[in-house]
Amino acid sequence: MDQYTHLPMIYDRLMQDVDYNSWTKYLVDIIGIHNTSVNNILELGCGSGNITKHLLDMGYEVVGIDISEQMLELAHEKLKDYEDKVILMEQDIRELDFEIYEIDCILAVNDTFNYILEDDEVKDIFNFIYSHLKETGCFIFDISSPYKLKTTLGNNTYGESMEDLVYLWENYFDDEHKELTMDVNFFIKNEDKDTYRRFEETHIQKAHDPLKLTRFLEDIGFKNINVYSDFDISPGYNNECQRVFISCNK
C-alpha cells in the first residue's frame, strides 16, 4: 500500500506538538558549524512544508522535493505567500532528476533516509548530493535512531481518540533486516457525525547504523563529518538517543 496517500489528511494534526521552529534553528546552527555561506537550500523529503516555511522565514531560498503528491498539496497551500522564494517538485529521492548544481546546502530531515531501505540506494543518493553541492557546500540529514525504532517504537501499539478522529498505530520490528513495519489505521468522522471513514497505510523504516552511514559519506569524499544526538549541538553519538543528525561538507 502506498505511503503518505491518506495520512496527509491528518499529518499536521498528528505532528501539531512538534516544535518546527526550534528544529529549524538547530539545523541553521549546524550549518554555521560548517563554515560555508548558504543562501539556497535543497530540502529532500520536504513533506507538508513545515521546516520549509521556517527556512523561508529566515530568508533562505528553498527547493523542496517530496514523493507524495498529497503532502506537496499541503505544502503548496502552506507556502502560497512565498511563491517567489520556493519551488516544490514531486520526485522520488531514489530517482532524482534535475539540473540544479552548485547548491549551497542540502537537507533531508524528519526520517527521510529511514524510508530508504537498501544501502546501495543510500549510497546512490549520497553520490547525487555530492555531485550537486557547491565546493564546501554542506549536507545535513537526520534519522530516527536504531534505538528508537527497535525499542521505543518496536513491537508496540499506539492510539488516540479525538473528537472527530481515531487512530491506531501497530508496529513490528524485524531484527534480522533491521526494519520497522508500521500499520496505521485511522477513522475520520463523516459530516453526518454518526459514521466514520476508515483508511489504512503501511510504512516501513530502516534502522540505519549511523556510523555505517558516515563511512558511506567518507568513501564518497565528504569531509568534516559530524554526528549529533537528540538536538545536542556538541558532536557525539549516544546509542540510546531518539534522533541522530549527521552533517558534512563537500
N, C-alpha and C positions, 0 to 999 in steps of 0.2 A: 504494500500500500504506500502511496506517495506520502512523503513527509512534508509538513507545512502546507497542506492543501486545505484542511479545515481548521487547524489550530490557529491560524492568523485571526480568525473571528474573535478569539478570546485572549490572544497572546499578550497584548498590552495590559489587560486586566490581571492576568496571572503574574506579570512582571511589575506591577504597579509599585511595589515596595523597593525596587532596585534603584539605588542612587546613581543614575547615569551621569550626573554632573560630576560627582566625585570620581567616578570611574574614568571619565574623560580627562579630568585634571591629572589623574595618576598617569595616564598614557602620555600626556604632554610633559610631565616631569621626566618620564623615561626618555622621551625624545631629547630633552635638554641634556641628559647624561651623554648622549651620543654625539654631541658637539657638531651638529650639522644644521644648516639653515633650512627650514621647512615652511613652504608656502602652500604646496599642494599635497593632497593625501589620497591614495587609493585605498578604499575600505572594502575588503573581501568579506562576504557574508554580512552585509550591512543590515539585513533583516528589515524591520519596520522603521528604521531610521532614527533610533533613539540616541545612539552615540553620534551619528551623522549630524543631527541637529545641534548638539553641543559643540562639535568641531566647527560647524559653520558659524555659530555664535561667537566663537573665539577668533574668527577671521580667516580660517583656512578655506581653500577651495577643495571640494571633495568630489571624487568619482566613486560611487557606490555600486557594488556588484552583488547580486544575490540570485540563487537558483529558483526562488519561489516567486511566481507572478503575484500571488496573493499578498505576500509580505511587501513586495515593491509597491503594490497599490496603496497600502497603508503609508508607506514612506512618501510616495508622491503627494498624498493628502497632507501629511505632516510637514512637508518641506516646500509647499507651494509658494511660500513667500521668499524662497531662496533660489529661484529658478536661474538667476544669473551666476550662481556660485556652485551649483551642484549638477552632476549628471548621474542618472541612475540607469543601470543596464542589467538585463536578465541573462545571466550566464552561469553555467556550472563551473566552479573554480578548477575542476579536474580537466576542463576543456576550454581554458581561457583563450580568447581570440580577439585581440585588439592591437592597434598600432600606437599605443601611448608609451613613450620611452622617457628616460631621464626624470623619473618620478622621484620626488623628494623623500616621501615616506609611504610605506605600505603597512596597513594594519589588517589583522584578522582576529577579531575578539569574540567573546561570548560563545566559545565551544566550536567555532568554525572548523578547526582541524580535528576535533573529536569525531566529526562526521566523515572524515577521510579515513577509510578503514585499512587501506593497503599501504605498506611502506613505500613501494615504488611510486604510488600516486603522490604521496607526500613529497618524495624527492623531486618528482617532475614539477610540482607546484613551486617548490623552493627554487629550482633552476629557472623557472619562468620569472619568478620575483626578482632573482638576482640579475637577470638579463634586462629587466625593465626599470631597475633603480638607477638613479644617477650615481656617479662615483661619490662615496661617503654617505649615500642615502641610507636611511635606516628602515629596518623591518622589525615589527613588533607583533607578536601574537600571543594568545593565551590558550590554555586547555583546562578543562576540568581534570583534576589530578587523578591518577590511578587510585589513590586512597578514597577520594570522593565517589568515584564510580563503583568501586568494589565494596566499600564499607559503609559509606554514608547512604548512598542510594541502593546499591547492592540488590539483594533479594528482598526488597521491602515494597510496601504498598502505601501510597499516599492518596488522600482525597480531601475534598472540601465541598460543603454545601452552601451556596449563596442564594440570594432571593430569587434569581432567575437563571441560575447556573449550578450544575453539579458535575464534578469531575472525579475520575478515579484513575490513578497513575500506578500501574503494576510493573515492577522491574524484575529482571532476571539477569544475573551476571554469569557469563561463560568464562570460567577461569582459564580454560585451555586456549581460547582465542583472544582473551582479554577484551571482551566486548560486552557492553551493557545493552540489553534489549528493553525498551520501554513501551509498553502497550498503554495508550492513552484513550480512555473513553470519556466523552463529555456529553452532557444533556443540557440543551438550551431550551428554556421555556418559550412556547409559542405565544403569539399575540392573544390567543383566547385564554391564556393564563391557566388552563387546565391540562394541557398536554405538553410534551417535550419532544424535541428532535434529538436523536442520538447520532453522534459522529464518533469515529474511531480512527486512530493513526498508530503506526508503529515506528518508533525511532530507534536507531542503533548507533551507539557511540563507542569508539575505540579508546581503551585506556593506554594511551601512548606513554612510553617511558621518556620523561623529559631529557634525560642525559643522552639517550639514543638520538633524540631529535637534534641536540646540539652537535652530535658527531656528524649527522647529515649536513648541517649547516657548515661545519668546518670543512668537510670534504668538497663542498661546492666552492668555497673560497670566502665565505663571510668571516668578518673579523669582529673583535670586541664583543664577544657573545656573553651575555649575562642571563642568569636565571633568577627569578624573584618568586616569592611565595606570599600568597594572600595579601596583595596590595602593600607589601613592605617594600620601601624604596631601596633598602640595602640588599644587594645581591646575596643569594643563598637559597638552596633547595631544602625545604622541610618536607620529608616524605609523608607527613600526616596533614599537610595543608589541603585546602579545598580547591584552590585555583593556582595555576602556575603561569607565570608570564616569562616569555623568552624574547630577548631583543638583541640586535646585532647591526653592524654596518656592512655595506658592500666594500 
